[in-house]
Amino acid sequence: MPTRNVVLTERQESLIEALVQSGRYQNASEVLREGLRLVESREIEEARKLEALRSAAQDGASAFDRAEFKEFADASALLAHLDALAASGAVEK
């Protein structure tokens, strides 16, 4: 495995030491690898969310181009419509 030197704060070092001492991890490398797995997982989830937002934005822009949209007289009418959609389960609140 490749080796890398990293600089940790005292707080981070104390956390690693406590996790190793608790027996949850055998050594500092295990703690850091677990941390990197969590970061990787979060990055993947954020990329999925971003792609979903981009797709929804593209769908909305395409619907607008096709004149498939609803106009509302005021903000309260829009909010009432959104509440109705959420209540019907059509969208997440």
N, C-alpha and C positions, 0 to 999 in steps of 0.2 A: 504494500500500500504506500502511496506517496506520503511524504511527511511535510508538514507545514508548521511554521512558527506563527503563533498568534499572540497578541497582547490583550490581556483581560484586565478589567477593573478588579479592585479588591472584592467588590460585591459579587461579581461574576465568579471569581475564584472561590469565594466562600460558598456560593450556591453549588458549584460543582463538587467541592469537597463534602458538603453536607449530603448531597445525593449519593456519592460514592460511599460515605460512612454509613448511610442508612441501609446499604446493601442492595439498593434498587439498581445500581449500576456497578460494574466491576472496576471501572476506571474512568478517568476524565475523557478519554477518547470516545467511550460509549455515550457519555452525556452529550458531547459535542456532535456526534453522528446523529443522535436522536433529535437534537435541536435542528440540525440541517434537514432531516427528514420532515420535520414540522414546517420549516420554512418552504421547502419544496412543495409540500402539500398545499400550503396557503397560496403559493405562487400559481399553482395549477388551478386552484379554485378561483382565484382572482382573474386569471386569463379566461376561464369559462364564463364568468360573470360579464367581463368586458365584451366577449364575443356575443353573448346574449343581448347586451345593450346595443351593440353595433347593429345586430340583426334586427332588433325591434325598431331602431331609428331608421334603418333602411326600409323596413316594412311600412313605417309611418310616412316616410317621404314618398314612397311609391303610391300609397293610398291617397296622399294629398295630390300627387300628380294626376291621379285618376278621378279627382274630385270626390273621393269617398271619405267624407268627413262630416261631422255634425257641428253646427254652429249653436252657440248658447247666448242668450240675451245678457247674462251677467255671471259673475263668479259663483253666486249661490246656485244658479241653475246647473252650472258645471259640477259643483260639489255634490249636488243632489244626484246627478247622473252617475258620478263616480261611486257614490255610496250605494246606489242601486246595483251597479255592476259588481261591487265587492260583495254585497248581500246575496247576489245570485250565484256567486262563486265563479263568475266569468274572469275575474282578475283577483290577484292577491292584494290585500290591503296593506 
